[in-house]
């Protein structure tokens, strides 16, 4: 059994703050400060460029990939860390389209994270081969999987509502129609149990700065199923995806397996921070995380129903259909969230009117949930949000 009191003690949580935004940026693992300092002073500082070999920097993307792979049901050697999530989306989608050259439809849903859709649109323009991006309502995806679809591209947990797609069922349907399935796990990895192998996902991508607590700008990851590992063509033929980067060949030869999905130089300092976060995850059972997450979200929703009648639930009420977040709607959602943050309860806002709260059992408690609802009820009942300072939009919402 996972001891969540032990995991909570391993994070720095500022005094007087209730943090319900780990679905945007996880808090600092306490061990990260010393680990990054050691990477700076001892590895970079003392070893200089020899750190690539002596400190194992070059091997870290595969090693960290396998540790993340455990959390998403991937077999060893099929997950690698590096670059950004948008880049990994582009790689996965480009590879899928190349593996289905006779097809032209990319199927997604209108609730998908916009960046994923932007990358699809950009790839379509770059290829200029008549591909189209088709987006439908999330609940209608299954109805639109047919023999014209090359790639099904979905985010498993909707970033706004927390609604969960059925990865296994939709992937099976895609395969039955001859299509490939790409899954964005940005709001899944570290939040809900994921098994890409059992679901037979073709590609999966995700970030490490949300539930995995790797820090701002932490690198993304990509998974490629064993069936495609040695044949998926790398659209971004970066030098570290080359079979022998330091041969400095004039022509590109893709690396073996997942190595071909490496692109640029690994972010060494970010990987050092991520390493400490994964040290915590190594002792965590995802079934325990899911059970505790449901308890926390159910408690939150029940208290919202009782004390905050002016907001509307915008997440599935059925916990089986909901990830580890809860969204509430309010016409002045941005101002309400700013007023709440000013009172020490940190969630976030997503347009047009969503107040979004993440529940991360590694450090979130029942006391946090009760305190957050008490503060939100005060903000709403007394219209504390109705002040100019709370309505001024910041760059990040």
C-alpha positions in Angstrom: 0.0 0.0 0.0 1.2 3.5 -0.8 1.7 5.7 2.2 0.6 9.1 1.1 1.8 10.8 4.3 5.3 9.7 3.3 4.9 11.0 -0.3 3.5 14.3 0.9 6.5 14.9 3.1 8.8 14.6 0.0 7.4 17.7 -1.6 7.9 21.4 -0.7 4.5 22.8 -0.2 4.5 26.5 0.8 3.0 27.3 4.2 -0.6 28.5 4.1 -1.2 27.3 0.6 -3.7 24.7 -0.6 -2.3 23.5 -4.0 -4.8 22.1 -6.4 -3.0 22.8 -9.6 -0.7 19.8 -9.9 -2.5 19.0 -13.2 -0.7 22.1 -14.6 2.6 22.1 -12.7 3.5 19.7 -10.0 5.2 21.1 -6.8 8.9 20.8 -6.1 10.3 17.5 -4.9 12.4 18.3 -1.8 15.3 16.2 -3.2 15.4 18.2 -6.4 17.1 21.2 -4.9 20.2 19.1 -3.9 20.1 16.9 -6.9 20.1 19.9 -9.4 22.7 21.7 -7.3 24.9 18.6 -7.5 24.4 18.4 -11.3 25.4 22.0 -11.6 28.4 22.0 -9.3 29.8 18.4 -9.4 28.8 17.2 -12.8 28.8 20.2 -15.0 31.1 22.3 -12.8 33.8 19.7 -12.2 33.4 17.3 -15.1 32.6 19.8 -17.8 31.9 18.1 -21.1 33.1 14.7 -19.7 29.8 14.6 -17.8 28.1 13.3 -21.0 30.0 10.0 -20.4 31.0 10.1 -16.7 27.7 11.4 -15.3 25.6 9.3 -17.7 23.8 12.3 -19.2 23.5 10.7 -22.7 21.9 7.6 -21.3 19.3 9.4 -19.2 16.6 9.8 -21.8 16.2 6.0 -22.1 16.6 5.3 -18.4 14.0 7.9 -17.4 11.8 6.7 -20.3 11.7 3.2 -18.8 10.8 4.5 -15.4 7.9 6.5 -16.9 7.1 3.4 -19.0 6.3 1.5 -15.8 3.6 4.0 -15.0 2.0 3.7 -18.4 2.2 0.0 -19.0 5.0 0.1 -21.5 7.5 -2.7 -21.9 11.2 -1.6 -21.3 13.0 0.0 -24.2 9.9 1.6 -25.8 9.7 5.0 -24.1 12.2 7.8 -24.3 12.3 11.3 -22.8 13.3 14.5 -24.5 12.1 17.7 -26.3 8.6 19.1 -25.7 5.2 17.5 -25.9 4.3 19.4 -29.0 7.3 17.9 -30.8 6.5 14.4 -29.6 2.9 14.9 -30.9 4.3 15.9 -34.3 6.7 12.9 -34.4 4.0 10.4 -33.5 1.5 11.8 -35.9 4.0 12.1 -38.8 5.1 8.5 -38.2 1.5 7.2 -38.1 0.6 9.0 -41.4 3.7 7.6 -43.0 2.7 4.1 -42.0 -0.8 4.6 -43.5 0.2 6.5 -46.8 -3.0 5.7 -48.6 -5.3 7.4 -46.0 -5.9 11.1 -45.5 -8.0 11.6 -42.3 -6.7 12.5 -38.9 -9.6 12.0 -36.4 -9.6 13.9 -33.1 -12.2 15.6 -30.9 -13.1 19.2 -30.3 -12.0 18.9 -26.6 -8.5 17.9 -27.5 -5.7 20.2 -26.2 -5.3 23.0 -28.9 -1.6 22.5 -29.2 -2.1 18.9 -30.4 -4.5 20.2 -33.1 -2.2 23.0 -34.0 0.6 20.5 -34.6 -1.7 18.4 -36.8 -2.6 21.4 -38.8 1.0 22.4 -39.2 2.0 18.9 -40.3 -0.9 18.8 -42.8 0.4 22.0 -44.3 4.0 20.8 -44.4 3.0 17.5 -46.1 0.6 19.1 -48.6 -0.8 15.8 -49.6 -4.5 16.4 -49.0 -4.7 15.3 -45.4 -7.6 16.7 -43.3 -8.1 17.1 -39.6 -11.6 16.0 -38.6 -12.7 17.0 -35.1 -16.0 15.8 -33.6 -17.7 15.9 -30.2 -15.7 13.7 -27.7 -18.7 11.4 -27.2 -19.1 10.9 -30.9 -15.5 9.8 -31.8 -16.4 6.1 -32.1 -19.1 6.9 -34.7 -16.5 8.5 -37.0 -13.8 5.8 -37.1 -13.9 4.4 -40.6 -11.7 3.1 -43.4 -10.7 6.7 -44.4 -9.0 7.4 -41.1 -5.2 7.1 -41.0 -4.7 8.1 -37.4 -6.9 8.5 -34.3 -5.3 11.2 -32.2 -6.8 11.8 -28.8 -6.0 13.0 -25.3 -7.1 10.3 -22.9 -8.2 12.8 -20.2 -9.8 16.0 -21.4 -7.8 18.9 -20.2 -10.8 21.0 -19.4 -13.5 18.6 -18.1 -11.5 15.6 -17.0 -13.6 13.3 -19.1 -11.8 10.0 -19.9 -11.8 8.4 -23.3 -11.8 4.6 -23.3 -8.3 3.9 -24.7 -8.7 0.2 -25.2 -12.1 0.3 -26.9 -11.3 3.2 -29.2 -7.9 1.7 -30.1 -9.5 -1.6 -30.9 -12.0 0.1 -33.1 -9.3 2.1 -34.9 -7.3 -1.1 -35.6 -10.4 -2.8 -36.9 -10.8 0.0 -39.4 -7.1 -0.2 -40.3 -6.1 3.0 -38.5 -3.4 3.7 -36.0 -4.1 5.2 -32.5 -2.0 8.0 -30.9 -2.7 8.9 -27.3 -1.7 12.0 -25.4 -1.2 11.1 -21.8 -0.6 14.6 -20.4 -3.4 14.3 -17.9 -3.2 10.6 -17.5 0.4 9.7 -16.6 0.6 9.8 -12.8 -3.1 10.6 -12.5 -4.9 7.3 -13.5 -3.7 3.8 -14.3 -2.6 3.5 -17.9 -1.7 0.4 -19.8 -0.6 1.2 -23.3 0.5 -2.4 -23.9 -2.9 -3.9 -23.0 -4.7 -1.2 -24.9 -2.4 -1.9 -27.9 -1.8 1.8 -28.4 0.4 2.5 -31.4 2.0 5.7 -30.0 1.6 7.6 -26.8 3.1 10.9 -25.7 3.0 12.9 -22.5 4.6 15.6 -20.4 6.4 15.3 -17.1 5.8 18.6 -15.4 2.2 18.0 -14.4 1.4 14.9 -12.2 4.9 13.6 -12.6 6.4 16.7 -10.9 9.4 17.1 -13.1 9.4 20.9 -12.9 8.6 23.8 -15.3 9.9 22.9 -18.8 10.5 19.3 -17.9 11.0 17.1 -21.0 8.2 15.2 -22.7 8.1 11.5 -23.4 7.1 9.3 -26.4 6.2 5.6 -26.5 6.2 3.6 -29.7 4.6 0.1 -29.7 7.0 -2.8 -30.4 5.3 -3.5 -33.8 6.4 0.0 -35.0 9.6 0.6 -33.1 12.0 -0.3 -35.9 9.9 0.9 -38.8 8.3 4.2 -37.6 9.9 6.9 -39.8 11.3 9.8 -37.8 10.0 13.0 -39.3 12.4 15.1 -37.3 15.7 13.6 -38.1 17.7 15.2 -35.3 21.3 14.1 -34.7 20.6 12.2 -31.5 18.1 10.1 -33.4 20.9 9.0 -35.7 22.1 5.4 -35.4 25.6 6.7 -34.6 25.5 10.4 -33.7 29.2 10.8 -33.2 30.1 9.2 -36.5 29.0 12.5 -38.0 27.8 10.9 -41.2 26.7 13.2 -44.0 23.4 11.3 -44.4 20.8 10.4 -41.7 20.4 6.8 -40.6 17.6 6.3 -38.0 18.6 4.7 -34.7 17.2 1.4 -33.6 13.9 1.2 -31.9 12.9 4.1 -29.7 16.2 5.8 -30.2 15.0 7.1 -33.6 12.5 9.2 -31.7 15.3 11.2 -30.0 15.8 14.6 -31.6 17.9 17.2 -29.8 20.3 17.4 -27.0 18.8 16.2 -23.7 18.0 18.9 -21.1 20.4 17.7 -18.4 19.3 20.0 -15.5 15.6 19.2 -16.1 16.4 15.5 -16.2 18.1 15.8 -12.9 15.0 17.3 -11.3 12.8 14.7 -13.0 14.9 11.9 -11.7 14.1 13.0 -8.1 10.4 13.1 -8.9 10.5 9.6 -10.3 12.3 8.4 -7.2 9.0 9.2 -5.4 7.0 7.5 -8.1 9.1 4.3 -7.9 7.5 3.6 -4.5 3.9 4.4 -5.6 1.2 2.0 -6.7 -1.1 3.5 -9.4 -4.1 1.5 -8.2 -3.7 3.2 -4.8 -3.4 6.6 -6.5 -6.5 6.0 -8.4 -8.5 4.9 -5.4 -7.4 7.9 -3.4 -8.0 10.3 -6.3 -11.6 9.1 -6.5 -12.1 9.7 -2.7 -10.7 13.2 -3.0 -12.7 14.2 -6.1 -15.9 12.7 -4.7 -15.4 14.6 -1.4 -14.8 17.8 -3.3 -17.9 17.4 -5.5 -20.2 16.6 -2.6 -19.0 19.7 -0.7 -19.4 21.9 -3.8 -23.0 20.6 -4.2 -23.7 21.5 -0.6 -22.0 24.8 -0.3 -21.5 26.4 -3.8 -24.8 26.4 -5.6 -23.7 29.2 -8.0 -21.2 27.0 -9.9 -22.0 24.2 -12.3 -20.1 20.9 -12.4 -18.4 20.6 -15.8 -16.8 17.2 -15.2 -18.4 13.8 -15.3 -20.2 13.0 -12.1 -19.4 9.3 -12.6 -15.9 8.8 -11.1 -15.2 6.0 -13.6 -15.5 8.6 -16.4 -13.4 11.3 -14.7 -9.7 11.8 -14.3 -8.0 13.3 -11.3 -9.4 16.8 -11.8 -12.7 18.6 -11.4 -13.9 21.5 -13.4 -16.6 24.0 -12.3 -18.3 26.6 -14.5 -19.0 30.2 -13.5 -19.6 33.2 -15.8 -16.8 35.1 -14.0 -14.6 32.1 -13.7 -11.3 33.9 -14.2 -12.0 36.5 -11.5 -13.3 33.9 -9.1 -10.1 31.9 -9.5 -7.9 35.0 -9.0 -9.8 35.8 -5.8 -9.4 32.2 -4.6 -5.7 32.2 -5.3 -5.4 35.5 -3.3 -6.8 33.5 -0.4 -4.2 30.8 -0.7 -6.1 28.2 -2.7 -4.4 27.6 -6.1 -6.3 26.1 -9.0 -6.4 27.5 -12.5 -8.8 28.8 -15.2 -9.4 27.5 -18.7 -11.5 29.5 -21.2 -14.2 30.2 -21.5 -15.5 29.8 -17.9 -13.8 26.8 -16.3 -12.4 26.8 -12.8 -10.1 23.8 -12.8 -8.9 21.8 -9.7 -6.4 19.0 -9.7 -6.3 16.3 -7.0 -3.0 14.6 -6.6 -2.9 12.0 -3.8 0.8 12.2 -3.4 0.3 15.4 -1.5 -3.4 16.4 -1.5 -5.4 15.7 1.7 -9.0 15.8 2.8 -8.1 18.9 4.9 -7.0 20.6 1.7 -10.2 19.7 0.0 -12.4 21.0 2.8 -10.3 24.2 3.1 -10.6 24.9 -0.6 -14.4 24.5 -0.7 -14.7 26.8 2.4 -12.6 29.4 0.7 -14.5 29.1 -2.6 -17.9 29.4 -0.9 -16.7 32.6 0.8 -15.5 34.1 -2.5 -18.8 33.2 -4.2 -21.3 34.0 -1.4 -19.7 37.4 -0.7 -18.9 38.3 -4.4 -15.3 38.8 -3.4 -14.3 38.1 -7.0 -16.0 41.4 -8.1 -13.0 43.6 -7.9 -10.9 45.1 -10.7 -7.7 43.5 -9.6 -9.2 40.0 -10.1 -10.4 40.7 -13.6 -7.1 41.8 -15.1 -5.9 39.0 -17.2 -2.3 37.8 -16.7 -0.3 36.1 -19.4 -0.8 32.6 -17.8 -4.3 31.7 -16.6 
